Amino acid sequence: MVVPLAARCVAAAFGAAFVLGAWGSAIGTLIVPRQVGSLLTRWVDRAVVAAYHGVTRGTTDFRRLDRVLATQAAAILVTQLFAWMAISFLGFTLLLWPWAAAGLASAFSDAGSSMFTLGYTEPAGAWPAAVVFAAAATGLVIVALQVGYLPTLYSAFNRRETEVALLNARSGVPSWGPELLSRTHYALGSGASMVGTLPDLYARWERWAADVAESHTTYLPLVRFRSPRPFSSWVTALVAVLDSAAMYLALSPEAAPTVSARLCLRGGFECLTRIAQAMGCDVPSMPDRAAGITVTYDEFLEGVARLREVGFDIERDPAQAWPDFVGWRVNYERAAFAIANAIDAVPAYWSGPRRYPVRPVPPYRPPA
């Protein structure tokens, strides 16, 4: 069957749209230093995540789940590259179709020979030659950009995980806000409280939150890069730092480092909100303070009891401190829960529900 020239020209117009769409998606994702909405990368992300959800459905062993999900981010990057190449290949095939000597099969061969730089066919004519040169350049540029993109990803990942690893020694694995305060005060049983180091810790995590907010919204696959340790997670680590600041301000307002703790809370709230919104989670820019929090007063008392075990200086009665703690936590809880659930973070204390039934994991404590 011979396809009319007019129909082939219409197909060529669609091919040009496919090529431009692939270029726009690749440039927006890999070059533009801000979040650029791309339907293609969004579909790739959803398809890969859905596939992993299907594979891990019914899994209740978190270690096994973490091993499987450790490859999720890499799968997204590979599928993303494949999608750009496939759509560009289809687009150039349709662009060459009106001038192909032997129909669609010939256009397919010419586009593949050019995009993958094999060079075994060369169509006649000025326009087809220009199209195959553009196809060759597209294939090389997309692969080169993706390869050059990886060092940037892993540099941001290493910066993120360095602070998370340092926090693990302070707050336990998985991280928990009251555990961070109690261990800092206990100071490995040295007899000298280290709460004086908390202002510096909060200042570092304020800067860390700004760095993570910029890198993870610009390069969204970073969100799904998991920590090397199965029970460690950047989300639960940040929540632990924010909870510790909120508890310190609520329970000991005179002793707490007010400025650094407040700045850390603000930076963490903005970080979690921006990332959750970039992931497509239904999170408002400003929290609804009337909604309250999911951590109960009894759970809050468990955290206070942990502080009292090590003799942490508590200035206020927990009943008086509870409303202030709620007022701080309501700012970041919803965004943190949305991210933790989406990436299947370790179910640490006070880190929200997960899509699979599993009990919260307490922080590991070495024997006395």
N, C-alpha and C positions, 0 to 999 in steps of 0.2 A: 504494500500500500504506500503510495506516494503522498506525503503530507504537503498541502499547499504552502507556497512561500509565505503567504500572509500569516498563516498559523505559526510557521517557524519563526517569523519576525516577532510575533506576540510572545512566543516562548523565549526568544532572545531578550525581550524587555524584562520578563520575569527573571531570567538569568542575571541580568545586570543588577536587579534589585537584590538577588541572593548574594552576589559578590559584594555589593555595597554594604549590605547588612552584616556580612561576616567581617568586613574591614572595620565597620563602625564598632562592632562588639569587641573585636580584638584590641583596637586602639583604646576604646573606653576602659577596658578591663586592665590592660597591661601598661599603658602609657600615661593616661590622664590621672593626675595625682588627687583624685577625689572619687567618691562613689558615683558611678555612671550607670543608670538603669539600662539593663540589656535583657530583653526577653530570652535570647538564646542562652546566656549563662544562667538565667533564672530557671529555665526549663531543664537544663543539664543538672543543676543542683538538685532540683526536685526529683528528677528521674533517678539519680544515683542514691539519694536519701531514701526514696521509696523502695529501691531494690535492696538496700541494706536493712531497712525495716522488715521486709519480707523474709530475709535470711535470718534475722535475729529474733523474729517473733516467737514468743514463748520462752525465751532465754531468761532464766532467773539467776544464773551464776554470773556475777559481775565481772570476774576475771576473764571468763570466756567471751563475754560481750565486749569487753575492752579490747581483747586481742583481735576480734573481728573488725571492730570500728576503727582500729588503729590505721587501717588501709583506706578508710573512707575519703579522707582529704586527697590522697594521691589518686584515687579513682576519679574524683571530681576533676582534678587537673588534667588527667589523661583523656577523659571523656570530653572535656572542654576543648582540648586541642583537636581531638578527632572530629568534633562537631564543626569547628571552624574550617577544617580541611575538607570535610565532606560537603558542606554547603557551598564552599568556594568551588570545589570540583564540579558539583552539579550546576552551579551558575555559569562557569566557563564552558561546560558542555553545551548548555542551551545557547550561549552566545555564539558558539562556533557552528551550531546546527544549520543556520540558513546557508552557510558557505561550504558545508561538508560535502565532499565528492560522493561518498557512499552512504549518506544519511546519518542517522543518529549514532550508529556504531562507529563511524569514522570520527564524528565529533567527540565521542567518548574517548577514543584512543588518542586523539590529538590533545585533549585536555589533560588526560592522565600522563602522557609523555612529557608535557610541559610542567605541570604542577609538581611532579615528583622528580623533575630534572633528569629524566631518562633519555630524552632526546632521540627516540627512535623514529618519530614521524614529524613531518613539518608540512603544514598545509600551504597551498599556493595562494598568492594574493596578498596585498598590503594589509587589509583589515584583519584577516585571520592571523597573519604574522604578528601584528600588534597585540592581538588577543592572547596568543600563546606566550609572548614575552611577558605580558602582564600576569598570566597564570604562573609562569616560572618564578617571577618576582614575588608573587603572593605566597606561594608555597615556602620559599626560602625565608621571607620576612616573618611569617607567622611562626614557623619553627624556631627561628632565631630569637624572636621576642619571648616566646614561652621559655626557652632555655635561659635567656638572660633574666627572666622574671623569677626563676627559682632561687638564686642567691639572695634577692631582696626578701622573699618569703622566709627563708631560713634564718636570715639575719634578724628579722622581726620576731620569729619564733624563739630564737636563742635569747634575745633580750627579755622576752616575756617569761621564759622558763627559768632564767637565772634568779629572778626575784621570787618566783614560786618555790624553787628549790630551797632558797634561803629561809623562806617562811616555814617550810615543813619542819625544820628543826625547832622553831619557836612554837608552832601551833599544833603540831602533830599531823598525821596523815590518816584520813582526810582532815582538812582544816576546819576549825570551829572557833568562833569568836571568844567565848569564855575560856577555852583552852589556851588561846594566845595570851590573854591577860594573865591567867594563872601561871603558865610556864614562864612568862617574862618576869613575874614577881618572884617565883620560886628560884629562877636562875640556876637550874640544874643542881639544886640542893646546896649551892655555895654559901647560903646564909646571908647574901647581900642582894636585895631586890634590884632588878634591872628595869623597873618601870620608867626610869629616867631616859631610857633609850627609845621610848615610844614616840616622842615628838619627831625624832629623826626617821623612825619607821613610817610614820604617817606622811611625812614630807616625801619620802621615796615613793610610797605607793600613790600619792597624788600625781607625781610625775609619771609613774608607771601607767596609771589609768589614762592619762592624756596620750601617752605613746600608743597604748593598746587601742584606744578609741580611734586614733588616726589610721593606724596600720590595718586594723581589722575591718573597718568600714570601707577602706580603699581596696583591700585585697580580702574579700569575704571568705575564701576558702581557709584562711588562717583560723577562723573561728572553730573549725572542725579538726585542726591539728591537735592531737591529744598529747598530754604530758608523757614522758618516758615511763613514769611509775603509774601503775594501774589505778591506785587510789588517790592520785594527785590530779587536780584540775585547776586551771586558771580561774574559772568562774567561782568555784567554792572557795578558793584562796582569797579572791577579792571580797566575797561576801563575809568571810571570817574577819578580814581586816576592818570592814565597815561595821560589822556587828560589835567588834571589840571597841571601836571608837564610840559607837552609840551607847554601849553599856557603860563605858568609862565616864562619858559626859552625863549620863543619867544617874549613875550610882555615886560618883565622886566628883561633883562639878567643881569643887574648889581645887582638888589635886590634878584634875585632868588637864592636858595641854589643849586648851580650848581652841586656839586659832588653828593649829596644825590638824587637830581632829576634825574640826568643821570643814576645813579645806579638803581634807581627804574624803570626807563624806560627800561633799559637793562634786569632787572630781570623779569618784566612783559612781555616783548616781548618773552623771552625764555620760560616762563611758558605757555603762550597761544599757541606758536608754537608747543611745545612738546605735549601738550594735544590734539591739533587739529590733529596732525599727528597720535597720538595713537588712536584717534577715526576714523581714515581712511579718514580724510578730505584732499582735494587736496591743501595743503599749503606748499610752498617751505621753505627750511631751512633758506635761505637768501631772504629778500624781494626784489621785483623788484621796484626800486625807480622811474623808468620811468612810472610805472602804475598810480601813483598818488593816491588820496584818494577820497572817495565818499562824504565826508562832503564838501559842497560848501562854497565859500567865503562869500556868504550872510548868511549862517548858522553860520559861524565863527564870522561874525559881530554881530549876535544876542547874541553870547556868550560874546563878548567884551562889548556889551551894558549892559548885566547883571552885569558885573564887574563895569562899570561906574555908575550904579545905586547906588552902595554902596560906591563909591569913592575909588575904588581899585587903587593903584599906578601903572599907565601904562607909561612906558618910551618910547615906540616906537609907531609909527603910525601902525595901523592894516595892511595896505598894505605892509609895510616893514616886519612885523612879520609873515605874511601869509606863505611865502616860508619856513621859519624855522619850523613853525607848521606842514606843510605838510611833511617836512623831518623827523620829529619825528614820526608823526602818521602813516606814510606808513609802519613803522616797525611792527606794531601790528594790524592794522585794519583788514586785510584779515583773520588772524587767529581768531580774536575776533568775527568777523561776522559769520564765519563758525561754531564756537561753539554755539553762541547765537541762530543761526537759527536751529541747530541740536537739542538743548535741549528746544527750545521754551521759551527762557528767556523773561522777561518782555521787551516790546518794548520801552526802554528808548530813550531819545534823543541821537543821534549820535551812536546808537548801531546796525545799519544795518537793512536790510529787514528781514521779517519772512515769513514762508510758508503760512500764513493766512493773509487776508487783514485787517489791523488794523492801526490806527493812533498812532504815537509815544505818549507816556504818559509823560506829564511834571512832574517835581518834585513837590510833595505836599508842599505847603507853608502855615503855620498857619496864621490866620488873624492877622493883625497888632494890 
